[in-house]
Amino acid sequence: MSDRHSVTSRDEHTPDLVGPVPRAPLILPLTKEILLTRRLHILPLLVFAVLFSSVALCDESQEVQQLKEKLQVLEERLSQMEKENDIRKELQTTEEEKKGSTEDVLSAAGRAYTLMREGALGLEYSFRYTGYTYDAIVEASRVEHNAMHSITNAVLVEYPHKDNLTLSMNVPFVYKKNSSSSASAKDVTDLGDVSFSAQWQPVKAGGGTTSKILSGSLIVPTGRSPYKIDSATEISTGSGGYAVSAGLSLSKPIDPLVAFGSLLYQHGFDITGLNYKTGTQGEAGVYLSEVQPGDTYSLSMGIGYSLSYKVSLNLSYQYSYSMKTHYDWVGIDDTRSEATMSSTFSVGTGWNLSPRRSVNVKLNFGLTNNDPDFSVLVRVPFEFDL
């Protein structure tokens, strides 16, 4: 009974593998139809998915292309910015270049604003022409025309004892010619007054600070004295006496300009032991025995501008006031001259021919009756390593 029961149980739950199954032929067609129906329903979905994927891939490729184009534009802009930055760096002046440009401008403005570098020897040649003309009424019906011309060739030697101390000596050679419509012309060629100078900078300037240079000079009367010649036929080339001067020079870079100015005081020592006679007064026993020159105070100020690495321009104004000069005479009362003042306006330019060669030119125009009509100064400095 156990075996039968087990067989019966297997027949109820397990299909008979030996005999045919009666319901199998009905289920198979239904399954194919269902599968076919499902495939027909799924096919549009698959087509839509493929199309959507294609569109998505197309959109994605367009976005990638746009990103690539944007990256390329950014790279081009970055490269352009780098090139512009490099150009700015090349055009931007360094501190050394600014310092060199400032020194070139000040050197063209005048020697009082610069010092020689230690370990070098300076040699400068200068040429100055001065012209002065005036008319004098001699009689009611006659006017006398007078003209004075002066040419000075000078050699200056500079030696830097230290970076902040420069010693110099200036030796001038003077040619003068005076002409008048009522008298014969007079001319002379001789040595002028030699001067010895020192420039000292107590504090080294830098970083746009104001540069201060103290100076002092001694003038030696090596030229022809005006008190030891015959004024009717001769011309002097010197002052006739010793003199000392002290000055302060200031300069400050103010981009893009350089401002400069100076103060100067000069004292002339008494000229004694003279026996200067003039005209009929000499015949009468009258002569000049002593001269007490008046002190002179000078002021100058100006601005300079570097037009390029090789050319600079400067404008300046000079004013000086000389006190009265006292004359001691033998045979007559002493006399005094009136105080005088002079005022000039200058236009200068500097040309750098090489790192150690330059030419500086300055035109001076007199603004008062005591000043020359105009003067021209040309300076050519040289520098040699020791």
C-alpha positions in Angstrom: 0.0 0.0 0.0 2.8 2.3 0.6 4.1 1.9 -2.9 0.7 2.6 -4.4 0.3 5.6 -2.4 3.6 6.9 -3.5 2.8 6.3 -7.1 -0.6 8.0 -6.8 1.1 11.0 -5.2 3.6 11.3 -8.0 0.8 11.1 -10.6 -1.0 14.0 -9.1 1.9 16.4 -8.8 4.4 15.4 -11.4 3.7 15.0 -15.2 4.2 11.7 -16.7 7.3 11.8 -18.8 6.3 8.6 -20.6 2.8 9.4 -21.9 1.7 12.5 -23.8 0.4 15.5 -21.9 -3.1 16.4 -23.2 -2.9 20.3 -22.6 0.5 21.0 -24.1 -0.7 21.6 -27.7 -3.1 24.3 -26.5 -0.6 26.3 -24.4 2.2 26.6 -27.0 0.3 28.7 -29.6 -1.0 31.0 -26.9 2.5 31.5 -25.6 3.8 32.4 -29.1 0.9 34.8 -29.6 1.6 36.5 -26.3 5.3 36.7 -27.0 4.6 38.1 -30.5 2.2 40.6 -29.0 4.6 41.6 -26.4 7.4 42.0 -29.0 5.1 44.2 -31.1 4.4 46.4 -28.0 8.1 46.5 -27.1 9.4 47.3 -30.6 8.2 50.9 -30.6 9.8 51.3 -27.2 13.0 49.9 -28.5 12.8 52.2 -31.6 12.1 55.1 -29.4 15.0 54.2 -27.1 17.3 53.9 -30.0 16.2 57.2 -31.4 16.4 58.9 -28.0 19.9 57.4 -27.5 20.9 58.7 -30.9 19.5 62.2 -30.2 21.1 62.1 -26.8 24.4 61.1 -28.3 24.0 63.8 -30.9 23.2 66.4 -28.3 26.1 65.1 -26.2 28.5 65.3 -29.1 27.3 68.9 -29.8 27.8 69.9 -26.2 31.3 68.3 -26.3 32.0 70.2 -29.5 30.8 73.4 -27.9 32.9 72.8 -24.8 35.9 72.1 -27.0 35.3 75.4 -28.9 35.0 77.3 -25.6 38.1 75.7 -24.3 39.9 76.7 -27.4 38.7 80.3 -27.1 39.8 80.4 -23.5 43.2 79.0 -24.4 43.6 81.7 -27.1 42.6 84.4 -24.7 44.9 83.1 -22.0 47.8 83.0 -24.5 47.0 86.5 -25.6 46.9 87.7 -22.0 50.3 86.1 -21.4 51.8 87.8 -24.4 50.4 91.1 -23.3 51.7 90.6 -19.8 55.2 89.8 -21.2 55.0 93.0 -23.3 54.0 95.0 -20.3 57.0 93.6 -18.3 59.3 94.5 -21.2 58.0 98.0 -21.4 57.8 98.5 -17.7 60.9 100.3 -16.4 62.9 98.7 -13.6 64.2 100.7 -10.6 67.7 100.7 -12.1 66.3 102.1 -15.4 64.3 104.7 -13.5 67.3 105.7 -11.6 69.4 105.9 -14.8 66.7 108.0 -16.5 66.6 110.4 -13.6 70.3 110.8 -13.5 70.4 111.5 -17.3 67.7 114.2 -16.9 69.6 115.8 -13.9 72.9 115.6 -15.7 71.5 117.5 -18.6 70.0 120.1 -16.3 73.4 120.8 -14.6 76.4 119.4 -12.8 75.1 120.5 -9.4 72.5 117.7 -9.3 74.7 114.6 -9.9 77.8 112.9 -8.5 80.4 110.7 -10.1 80.4 107.0 -9.3 83.4 105.7 -7.4 86.1 104.0 -9.4 85.8 106.3 -12.4 87.4 109.5 -13.7 85.3 112.3 -15.3 86.4 114.6 -18.0 84.1 117.3 -19.5 84.5 119.7 -22.3 82.2 122.7 -22.4 81.6 125.5 -24.9 79.7 128.7 -24.0 78.9 131.6 -26.2 77.4 134.8 -24.7 76.1 137.7 -26.7 75.1 141.2 -25.4 74.2 144.3 -27.4 72.9 147.7 -26.3 72.5 151.2 -27.7 73.8 154.3 -25.8 72.8 157.9 -26.5 76.1 159.8 -26.7 74.7 163.1 -28.0 71.3 164.3 -28.9 71.8 163.4 -32.5 74.1 160.4 -32.1 73.4 156.9 -30.8 76.3 154.5 -30.1 75.8 150.8 -30.7 77.8 148.4 -28.6 78.2 144.7 -28.8 80.0 142.3 -26.6 80.8 138.7 -27.5 82.4 136.1 -25.3 83.4 132.5 -26.0 84.6 130.2 -23.2 86.1 126.8 -23.7 86.5 125.0 -20.4 87.9 121.6 -19.3 86.5 120.1 -16.2 88.2 117.2 -14.3 86.1 115.2 -11.8 87.4 112.6 -9.3 85.0 110.7 -7.0 86.8 110.3 -3.7 83.8 108.3 -2.5 80.4 107.4 -3.8 79.0 110.5 -2.0 81.9 112.9 -2.5 83.2 114.3 -5.8 86.1 116.7 -6.2 86.5 118.7 -9.4 88.6 121.4 -11.1 87.5 123.7 -13.9 90.0 125.5 -16.2 88.4 128.0 -18.6 90.0 129.6 -21.7 88.2 132.8 -22.6 88.0 134.8 -25.8 86.2 138.2 -25.7 85.5 140.8 -28.2 83.9 144.3 -27.6 82.9 146.5 -30.5 81.5 150.0 -30.6 80.3 152.2 -33.5 82.4 155.1 -32.1 85.6 153.2 -31.3 87.8 150.5 -32.5 87.1 146.9 -31.5 88.9 145.2 -28.7 89.5 141.5 -28.2 91.5 139.2 -25.9 92.3 135.5 -25.6 93.5 134.4 -22.2 93.0 132.1 -19.2 90.0 132.6 -17.1 89.5 132.1 -13.3 90.2 128.5 -12.3 87.8 127.0 -9.7 88.1 124.0 -7.4 84.8 122.4 -6.1 83.5 119.7 -3.9 80.1 118.0 -3.9 78.9 115.9 -0.9 75.7 113.9 -0.5 75.2 113.3 3.2 72.3 110.8 2.7 72.0 108.5 -0.3 68.6 109.1 -2.0 66.5 106.3 -3.4 62.9 105.1 -3.8 61.6 108.5 -4.9 63.0 110.4 -2.0 64.5 113.9 -2.3 68.2 114.0 -3.2 70.2 116.6 -1.3 73.7 117.6 -2.4 75.9 120.1 -0.6 78.6 121.9 -2.6 81.4 124.3 -2.1 83.9 126.0 -4.4 86.9 128.2 -4.4 87.5 130.7 -7.3 91.2 131.6 -7.9 91.9 134.9 -9.8 94.0 133.4 -12.6 92.4 135.4 -15.4 93.1 139.0 -16.4 92.0 141.3 -13.6 89.8 144.2 -14.5 91.7 146.4 -12.1 95.1 145.7 -13.7 94.5 146.6 -17.3 94.0 149.7 -19.4 90.3 149.7 -19.9 90.6 151.9 -23.0 92.4 149.2 -25.0 92.2 145.9 -23.0 89.5 143.5 -21.8 89.5 141.4 -18.6 89.0 137.7 -18.5 88.6 137.3 -14.7 87.1 138.9 -11.6 90.4 140.0 -10.1 89.8 138.5 -6.6 89.3 135.3 -4.7 85.8 134.1 -3.9 84.1 131.2 -2.2 80.6 129.8 -2.6 78.4 127.3 -0.9 75.2 125.8 -2.2 72.4 123.2 -1.7 71.0 121.3 -4.6 67.7 119.4 -4.4 66.0 117.0 -6.8 63.1 114.7 -6.7 61.5 112.4 -9.3 57.8 113.0 -9.7 56.6 110.6 -12.4 56.9 111.4 -15.2 58.8 114.5 -14.3 61.9 115.3 -12.3 61.9 118.5 -10.2 65.1 120.2 -9.3 66.3 123.4 -7.7 69.3 125.0 -5.9 70.4 127.8 -3.6 73.8 129.4 -3.8 75.7 131.9 -1.8 78.9 133.5 -3.0 81.3 135.7 -1.1 84.0 137.7 -2.7 87.1 138.6 -0.6 88.4 142.2 -0.6 90.8 143.1 -3.4 93.6 145.2 -1.9 96.9 146.7 -2.9 95.5 148.2 -6.1 96.8 151.1 -8.1 94.2 151.4 -10.7 94.0 154.7 -12.6 91.4 155.8 -15.0 91.8 158.6 -17.6 92.5 162.1 -16.3 91.9 161.0 -12.7 95.2 159.0 -12.8 97.0 162.1 -14.0 95.6 164.0 -11.0 96.9 161.4 -8.6 93.6 159.7 -8.1 93.5 155.9 -8.2 91.5 152.9 -6.9 93.2 151.2 -3.9 90.7 148.6 -2.7 87.5 146.8 -3.8 85.0 145.2 -1.5 82.7 143.0 -3.7 79.1 142.5 -2.7 77.8 139.1 -1.8 75.6 137.3 -4.3 72.5 135.1 -3.6 71.2 132.9 -6.3 68.1 130.7 -6.7 67.2 128.3 -9.5 64.4 125.9 -10.1 63.1 123.7 -12.9 61.7 120.5 -14.2 63.0 117.8 -16.5 61.3 115.1 -18.6 62.7 112.1 -20.3 61.3 112.0 -23.8 62.9 108.6 -24.5 65.9 106.5 -23.4 68.2 108.8 -25.3 66.6 112.3 -25.2 65.6 114.5 -22.3 64.2 118.0 -22.0 64.5 120.5 -19.1 63.2 123.9 -18.4 64.6 126.1 -15.6 64.7 129.6 -14.2 67.6 131.4 -12.5 67.6 134.5 -10.3 70.5 136.2 -8.6 70.9 139.3 -6.5 74.2 141.0 -5.9 74.8 143.4 -3.0 76.5 146.8 -3.4 80.2 146.8 -4.1 82.4 149.3 -2.2 85.3 151.1 -4.0 88.0 152.8 -1.9 89.8 155.6 -3.8 92.9 157.7 -3.0 92.4 161.4 -3.8 88.6 161.3 -3.9 85.7 160.0 -1.8 84.8 156.4 -1.8 82.0 155.2 -4.0 79.4 152.4 -4.0 77.7 150.7 -6.9 74.0 149.9 -6.8 72.8 146.4 -6.0 72.0 144.5 -9.2 69.8 141.5 -10.1 69.7 139.2 -13.0 67.1 136.8 -14.2 67.3 134.2 -17.0 65.1 131.5 -18.4 66.7 128.3 -19.8 65.7 125.5 -22.1 68.0 122.5 -22.2 68.2 119.1 -23.7 70.3 116.0 -23.3 71.3 113.4 -25.9 72.7 110.0 -24.9 75.0 108.9 -27.7 76.1 105.7 -25.8 76.0 104.5 -22.2 79.0 106.7 -21.3 78.8 109.4 -24.0 76.3 112.3 -24.0 75.8 115.8 -25.3 74.0 118.4 -23.2 72.8 121.7 -24.8 71.2 124.7 -23.0 69.9 128.0 -24.2 69.7 130.9 -21.7 67.6 134.0 -22.4 68.2 137.1 -20.3 65.1 138.7 -18.8 66.6 142.0 -17.4 68.8 144.7 -18.8 71.8 143.4 -16.8 71.6 140.0 -18.5 73.1 139.0 -21.8 70.6 138.8 -24.6 71.2 135.0 -24.8 73.9 132.4 -24.3 74.5 128.9 -25.5 76.1 126.2 -23.4 77.3 122.8 -24.8 78.7 120.2 -22.5 80.3 116.9 -23.5 81.1 114.7 -20.5 83.4 111.6 -20.7 83.8 108.9 -18.1 86.8 106.6 -17.8 87.3 103.5 -15.5 90.3 103.7 -13.2 
